[in-house]
Amino acid sequence: AQAPKKVPQFSKKGRIATGVAIGSLIGGGAYASTVDEATFCGWLFSATKLVNPFFAFLDPETAHRLAVSAASRGWVPVEKRPDPAILGIRVWGRWFSNPIGLSAGFDKNAEAVEGLLSLGFGFVEVGSVTPIPQEGNPKPRIFRISNEGAIINRCGFNSEGIVAVAKRLGAQHGKRKMQTSSSASAVGDEVINGGKAGPGILGVNLGKNKLSEDAAADYVQGVHTLSQYADYMVINISSPNTPGLRQLQGRKQLKDLVKKVQAARDEMQWGEEGPPPLLVKIAPDLSKQDLEDIAAVALALRVDGLIISNTTIQRPDPVKLNPVSEESGGLSGKPLFNLSTGILRDMYILTKGKIPLVGCGGVSSGEDAYKKIRAGATLVQLYTAFAYGGPALIPQMKAELAECLERDGFKSVYEAIGADYR
C-alpha cells in the first residue's frame, strides 16, 4: 500500500504572510460592508497615495505605460460621489459636471477612456492621433524634474494611427451607451448625458504625421474618421516636437487650415446634436502679434474654442538650473503656470470673452484651476500634476475649486470666468 502524501509544510514566515493577507482581505471586506459608499470611495482614492510613489522608481515612459494599462483594465478607483453642484457648467451645448479635464498626451491611443472618466474628470481628451502610425522620436524622450513638479518631453506624436484609435473609440462608445441605457432603465428615470455616449465628455486631439507634406489633409482625415465619437475635436498645431508644426499658427496658414477642417466637418451628416465643436491648441511661446493674429482668425472663422497652452521650449527659473533642462523638448508642469496663464489672459482680452478658452499648463491644485478660470478659462486641463499626484489629486482639486468659488461669493463657475478683467 502506498503511503499517504504528506501535506506540504509552509515556513513560519509564509504562514504569517498568508495570515496577514487573508486578514487584510477579510478586514477590507468588513470595512467595505460597514461604511457608506461615499466614505469607502474616499478611502480608495486616498489609498492610491500609497502606491503612486513607487512610479517614481520607474523610467518615466515605463511608468506612463503602466498607468495607462492600469486605467484601461479598470484598476483605478471609481468616483461614485456626485460633484459639487457649484462646479457644473454647460459649454457647447454639453453638460460638464465639473470643469477639470485630463489633457491630451496621457491616453494617446484611446486605450483607457472609460477608466479615466471614472476617476471623476469632467472631460478627457485623447491623442494626439496621427493618420498613419508612427513611433515618434527616439527614446529616452521623457525626463522628470521632480523637485519642480515638471517634465520635459520630446515624444513627437507617437501614435498607433487613426484606424487603431477609431476601432477602440467605436467599441468604447457602444459600451458606454449600453451602460448608460441600462442604468437609466434600472432606476426608471431619464439620465442626462454629458457627452454622446453618456456622462463625461470626450475630446479627440488631432496631429499630423512627421513626414506629411499636407498638414490640412492629415487633420481632415482625422475629422472624417474620428469625429463621430468625439464631443469636441482639437487641431494641435503647437507641439514643439514635430518639425514645422508651429508654423501653422501664422495668420494665413491658420486661416487656410481652419477653413479646410471646418469644411470637412460640416460636409458630414449630423443628427440633431450637430457637428462636434472644433478647437485649436496654441503654444505659449508666441509674440503679441502672433496672439493678435490668432485671435483675429478665431473670431472671423468662429472657432469654437482655444486651448491655451501646449508645452514651452523656454526654461524659466529655477528649471534652467537643473541639468535636465538642457534636454530638448517641451516643458510642462508647475514652471509653465505663469507663462501659460499670461497667454490665457491676453487671449481672453483679445477675443473679448466671446470664445470659450481651455486653460492648460501648470495646473496642480484647485487654487490653480480657479486662477485659470478668473483669467478667462471656461474649462481647465492638467496632465503633469496628475502624473505626479495620481488619482487622489482629482477629488482634492474639485473640493478646493468649489471652496475657492464659494469663498469669493460666486454661485457657479460661469460667474467666475474672466473675473479678473471684468
MOVENRA-V543568 format. One record per pair of residues at least 24 apart in sequence whose ideal C-beta (glycine too) atoms are under 10 Angstrom apart, sorted by the first residue. I is the first residue (numbers start at 1). GAP is how many residues later the second one is. If there is no record, write none. Layout:
i;gap
I;GAP
I;GAP
This chain:
i;gap
37;43
37;44
38;42
38;43
38;44
39;42
40;37
40;40
41;36
41;37
41;38
41;39
41;40
41;79
41;354
42;35
42;37
42;38
42;39
42;350
42;353
43;34
44;32
44;33
44;34
44;35
44;36
44;347
44;348
45;31
45;32
45;33
45;34
45;36
45;74
45;75
45;345
45;346
45;347
45;348
45;349
45;350
45;351
46;31
46;345
46;346
46;349
46;350
47;30
47;344
47;345
48;28
48;29
48;71
48;341
48;342
48;343
48;344
48;345
49;340
49;341
49;342
49;343
49;344
50;340
50;342
51;339
51;340
51;341
52;335
52;336
52;337
52;338
52;339
52;340
52;341
53;335
53;337
55;332
55;333
55;335
56;88
56;90
56;332
59;80
59;81
59;83
59;85
60;79
60;80
60;81
60;82
60;83
60;84
60;91
60;92
60;93
60;327
61;78
61;79
61;80
61;81
61;92
61;94
61;97
62;80
63;79
63;81
63;324
64;41
64;42
64;44
64;78
64;87
64;89
64;91
64;323
65;46
67;39
67;40
67;45
67;49
67;319
67;320
67;323
67;324
68;38
68;39
68;40
68;41
68;43
68;44
68;47
68;48
69;42
69;43
69;46
70;42
70;45
70;321
71;35
71;36
71;40
71;41
71;42
71;43
71;44
71;45
71;46
71;47
71;48
71;53
71;320
72;35
72;37
72;38
72;39
72;40
72;41
72;42
72;43
72;44
72;96
72;100
73;38
73;39
73;42
74;38
74;40
74;41
74;44
75;40
76;36
76;39
76;40
76;42
76;43
76;314
76;315
77;38
77;41
77;42
77;43
77;313
77;314
77;315
77;317
77;318
78;36
78;37
78;39
78;40
78;41
78;42
78;313
79;38
79;39
79;40
79;41
79;42
79;312
79;315
79;316
79;319
80;38
80;40
81;39
81;314
81;317
82;38
83;37
83;39
83;312
83;315
83;316
83;319
84;314
84;315
84;317
84;318
84;319
84;321
84;322
85;317
85;326
85;327
86;312
86;315
86;316
86;317
86;318
86;319
86;320
86;324
86;325
86;326
86;327
86;329
86;330
87;35
87;279
87;282
87;311
87;312
87;314
87;315
87;318
87;325
87;326
88;34
88;106
88;324
88;325
88;326
89;33
89;267
89;284
89;289
89;290
89;323
89;324
89;325
89;328
90;104
90;324
91;31
91;32
91;110
91;140
91;141
91;186
91;213
91;214
91;265
91;267
91;287
91;288
91;322
91;323
92;109
92;139
92;140
92;182
92;184
92;185
92;187
92;212
92;213
92;264
92;286
93;138
93;180
93;181
93;184
94;29
94;99
94;100
94;101
94;102
94;107
94;137
94;138
94;179
94;182
94;183
95;27
95;97
95;98
95;99
95;100
95;104
95;106
96;25
96;26
96;27
96;98
96;99
96;104
96;105
96;135
96;282
96;283
96;317
97;24
97;25
97;26
97;95
97;97
97;102
97;103
97;104
97;301
98;24
98;25
98;271
98;281
98;282
98;296
98;299
98;300
98;303
98;304
98;315
99;24
99;259
99;260
99;270
99;273
99;274
99;278
99;279
99;280
99;281
99;282
99;299
99;302
99;314
99;315
99;317
99;318
100;263
100;266
100;269
100;279
100;280
100;281
100;282
100;293
100;294
100;297
100;298
100;301
101;24
101;99
101;100
101;102
101;257
101;259
101;278
101;279
101;280
101;281
101;282
102;24
102;101
102;279
102;280
102;281
102;284
102;292
103;24
103;100
103;102
103;131
103;178
103;204
103;207
103;229
103;255
103;257
103;258
103;260
103;277
103;278
103;279
103;280
103;281
103;283
104;24
104;25
104;99
104;100
104;101
104;102
104;103
104;130
104;132
104;135
104;177
104;203
104;206
104;256
104;277
104;279
105;46
105;48
105;50
105;100
105;131
105;134
105;205
105;206
105;225
105;227
105;276
105;278
105;279
105;282
106;276
106;277
106;278
106;280
106;281
107;58
107;61
108;28
108;47
108;49
108;50
108;51
108;52
108;57
108;97
108;99
109;24
109;49
109;50
109;51
109;52
109;55
109;56
109;59
109;60
110;50
110;54
110;55
110;56
110;57
110;58
110;59
110;60
110;61
110;62
110;92
110;94
110;116
110;119
111;49
111;53
111;54
111;57
111;61
112;56
112;60
113;55
113;56
113;59
113;60
113;62
113;63
113;84
113;87
113;89
113;116
114;58
114;61
114;62
114;65
114;83
114;84
114;86
116;84
116;86
116;270
116;275
116;278
117;55
117;59
117;77
117;78
117;80
117;81
117;82
117;83
117;84
117;85
118;81
118;82
118;273
119;81
119;267
119;271
119;272
119;273
119;274
119;275
119;276
120;80
120;271
120;274
120;275
120;277
120;278
121;79
121;80
121;260
121;261
121;265
121;273
121;276
121;277
122;72
122;77
122;78
122;79
122;257
122;258
122;259
122;272
122;276
123;71
123;72
123;77
123;78
123;79
123;80
123;108
123;109
123;235
123;256
123;258
124;71
124;76
124;77
124;78
124;79
124;107
124;257
125;76
125;77
125;78
125;79
125;80
125;105
125;106
125;107
125;108
125;109
125;111
125;154
125;156
125;182
125;233
125;235
125;256
125;258
126;39
126;42
126;43
126;76
126;77
126;78
126;79
126;100
126;103
126;104
126;108
127;30
127;32
127;38
127;76
127;77
127;78
127;79
127;80
127;95
127;99
127;103
127;106
127;107
127;109
128;27
128;29
128;30
128;31
128;76
128;77
128;78
128;79
128;80
128;94
128;106
128;107
128;108
128;111
128;114
128;153
129;28
129;30
129;31
129;32
129;33
129;35
129;36
129;37
129;40
129;75
129;76
129;77
129;78
129;89
129;92
129;93
129;96
129;97
129;107
130;26
130;27
130;28
130;29
130;30
130;31
130;32
130;35
130;76
130;77
130;78
130;79
130;80
130;82
130;88
130;91
130;92
130;112
131;28
131;30
131;31
131;32
131;75
131;76
131;77
131;78
131;81
131;86
131;87
131;88
131;89
131;90
131;91
131;94
132;27
132;29
132;30
132;31
132;76
132;77
132;78
132;79
132;80
132;86
132;89
133;25
133;26
133;27
133;28
133;29
133;30
133;31
133;32
133;76
134;24
134;25
134;26
134;27
134;73
134;75
134;76
134;77
134;78
134;108
135;24
135;75
136;74
136;105
136;106
137;73
137;104
137;105
137;191
137;192
140;187
141;100
141;186
141;187
141;188
142;185
142;187
142;245
143;179
143;180
143;181
143;182
143;183
143;184
143;185
143;186
143;188
144;180
144;189
144;240
144;243
144;244
145;170
145;173
145;174
145;177
145;178
145;179
145;180
145;182
145;186
145;188
145;189
145;190
145;239
146;176
146;178
146;187
146;242
147;171
147;172
147;175
148;168
148;169
148;170
148;171
148;173
148;174
148;176
148;177
148;183
148;185
148;186
148;187
149;183
149;184
149;185
149;186
149;187
149;188
149;213
149;215
149;235
149;236
149;238
149;239
149;240
150;165
150;166
150;169
150;172
150;174
150;175
150;181
150;182
150;183
150;184
150;185
150;186
150;212
150;234
150;238
151;160
151;173
151;178
151;179
151;180
151;181
151;182
151;185
151;232
151;233
151;236
151;237
152;159
152;160
152;161
152;163
152;167
152;170
152;172
152;173
152;174
152;175
152;176
152;177
152;178
152;179
152;180
152;181
153;86
153;87
153;88
153;158
153;174
153;176
153;177
153;178
153;179
153;230
153;231
154;85
154;86
154;87
154;88
154;157
154;173
154;174
154;175
154;176
155;84
155;86
155;87
155;174
155;175
156;51
156;54
156;83
156;84
156;85
156;86
156;87
156;89
156;173
157;50
157;51
157;52
157;53
157;79
157;82
157;84
157;85
157;88
158;83
159;48
159;50
161;48
161;64
162;44
162;56
162;59
162;60
162;62
162;63
162;64
163;62
165;39
165;57
165;60
165;61
165;64
166;38
166;56
166;59
166;60
166;62
166;63
168;61
169;28
169;33
169;35
169;56
169;57
169;59
169;60
169;61
170;56
170;58
170;59
172;25
172;30
172;57
173;24
173;25
173;29
173;55
173;56
173;57
174;55
176;24
176;26
193;38
194;37
195;34
195;35
195;36
195;37
195;78
195;81
196;32
196;33
196;34
196;35
196;75
196;77
196;80
197;32
197;34
200;31
201;29
201;30
201;31
201;178
202;27
202;28
202;29
202;30
202;74
203;27
203;28
203;29
203;30
203;31
203;73
203;74
203;76
203;102
203;104
203;155
203;176
203;178
204;25
204;26
204;27
204;28
204;29
204;30
204;72
205;25
205;27
205;28
205;29
205;30
205;31
205;34
205;74
205;76
205;102
206;24
206;27
206;28
206;29
206;30
206;31
206;55
206;72
206;75
207;27
207;28
207;29
207;30
207;32
207;35
207;38
207;74
208;27
208;28
208;29
208;31
208;34
208;36
208;37
208;40
209;33
210;31
210;32
210;33
210;34
210;35
211;32
212;30
212;32
213;31
214;46
215;27
215;29
215;30
215;32
215;33
215;38
215;41
215;42
215;45
215;46
216;32
216;37
216;40
216;41
216;42
216;43
216;44
216;45
216;48
217;43
217;47
218;43
219;29
219;38
219;39
219;41
219;42
219;45
219;59
220;37
220;40
220;41
220;43
220;44
220;45
221;43
222;39
222;42
223;37
223;38
223;39
223;40
223;41
223;42
223;43
223;44
223;45
223;52
223;53
223;55
224;40
224;41
224;43
224;44
226;50
227;37
227;38
227;41
227;43
227;48
227;49
227;51
228;40
228;41
228;42
228;48
229;47
230;45
230;46
230;47
230;48
231;42
231;45
231;46
232;44
232;45
232;46
232;47
232;72
232;73
232;124
232;126
232;147
233;28
233;32
233;42
233;43
233;44
233;45
233;46
233;71
234;43
234;44
234;45
234;46
234;47
234;71
234;72
234;73
234;124
235;26
235;27
235;43
235;44
235;45
235;46
235;47
235;68
235;72
236;43
236;44
236;45
236;46
236;71
236;74
237;43
237;44
237;45
237;46
237;57
237;73
238;42
238;43
238;44
238;45
238;46
238;47
238;48
238;69
238;70
238;71
238;72
238;73
238;74
238;92
239;42
239;44
239;71
239;72
239;90
239;91
240;43
240;45
240;70
240;71
240;72
240;73
240;88
240;89
240;90
240;91
241;69
241;70
241;72
241;87
241;88
241;89
245;38
245;65
246;36
246;37
246;39
246;40
246;44
246;64
246;67
248;32
249;31
249;32
249;33
249;34
249;36
249;37
249;41
249;42
249;44
249;45
249;48
250;40
250;43
250;44
250;47
251;38
251;39
251;41
251;42
251;43
251;45
251;46
252;41
252;45
253;40
253;44
254;26
254;28
254;36
254;39
254;40
254;42
254;43
254;44
254;47
254;49
255;38
255;39
255;41
255;42
255;43
255;45
255;46
256;41
257;40
258;39
258;40
258;42
258;43
258;44
258;45
259;38
259;42
262;39
262;40
262;41
262;42
275;29
276;28
277;26
277;27
277;28
277;79
278;24
278;25
278;26
278;27
279;24
279;25
279;26
279;27
279;28
279;76
279;77
279;78
279;79
280;24
280;25
280;26
280;27
280;28
280;75
281;24
281;25
281;26
281;27
281;28
281;29
281;77
281;79
281;100
282;24
282;25
282;26
282;27
282;28
282;61
282;65
283;25
283;26
283;27
283;28
283;29
283;30
283;47
283;57
283;60
284;24
284;25
284;26
284;27
284;28
284;29
284;30
284;46
284;47
284;52
284;54
284;55
284;56
284;57
284;58
284;59
284;60
284;76
284;77
284;78
285;24
285;25
285;26
285;27
285;28
285;29
285;45
285;54
285;58
286;57
286;60
286;61
288;58
288;62
290;53
291;52
291;55
291;56
291;58
291;59
291;60
292;54
292;55
292;58
293;57
294;53
294;56
294;57
295;51
295;52
295;53
295;54
295;55
295;56
295;57
295;59
295;60
296;54
296;55
298;49
298;52
298;53
298;56
298;57
298;59
299;51
299;52
299;53
299;55
299;56
302;52
302;53
303;48
303;52
303;53
304;51
304;52
305;50
305;51
305;52
305;53
305;73
305;74
306;37
306;38
306;41
306;42
306;45
306;49
306;50
306;51
306;52
307;37
307;49
307;50
307;51
307;52
307;53
307;54
307;70
307;72
307;74
308;32
308;33
308;34
308;35
308;36
308;37
308;38
308;39
308;40
308;49
308;50
308;51
308;52
308;53
308;64
308;67
308;68
308;69
308;73
309;27
309;30
309;31
309;32
309;33
309;34
309;35
309;38
309;49
309;50
309;51
309;52
309;53
310;26
310;30
310;50
310;51
311;25
311;29
311;49
311;50
311;72
311;73
312;24
312;27
312;28
312;31
312;49
312;50
314;25
331;30
331;31
331;53
332;28
332;29
332;30
332;50
332;51
332;52
332;53
332;55
333;28
333;29
333;30
333;31
333;49
333;50
333;51
333;52
333;54
333;55
334;27
334;28
334;29
334;30
334;31
334;34
334;50
334;51
334;54
335;26
335;27
335;49
336;24
336;25
336;26
336;27
336;48
337;24
337;25
337;26
337;27
337;31
337;34
337;35
337;48
338;24
338;33
340;32
340;35
341;27
341;30
341;31
341;33
341;34
341;35
341;36
342;33
343;32
344;27
344;28
344;29
344;31
344;32
344;33
344;36
344;74
345;27
345;29
345;30
345;31
345;32
345;73
345;75
345;76
346;29
346;30
347;28
347;29
347;30
348;26
348;27
348;28
348;29
348;30
348;69
348;70
348;72
348;73
349;26
349;27
349;69
349;72
351;25
352;66
353;25
353;64
353;65
353;68
353;69
356;61
357;60
357;61
363;34
364;24
364;25
364;29
364;33
365;24
365;28
365;31
365;32
365;35
365;36
365;39
366;27
366;30
366;31
366;32
366;33
366;34
366;35
366;36
366;37
366;38
366;39
367;30
367;33
367;34
367;36
367;37
368;29
368;32
368;33
368;36
369;28
369;29
369;31
369;32
369;35
369;44
370;27
370;30
370;31
370;32
370;33
370;34
370;35
370;37
370;38
370;40
370;43
370;46
370;49
371;33
371;49
372;45
373;28
373;31
373;32
373;37
373;40
373;41
373;42
373;43
373;44
373;45
373;46
373;47
374;30
374;34
374;36
374;42
374;43
374;44
374;45
374;46
374;47
374;48
375;42
375;43
375;44
375;45
375;46
376;41
376;42
376;43
376;44
376;45
376;46
377;36
377;39
377;40
377;41
378;35
378;36
378;39
378;40
379;34
379;38
380;33
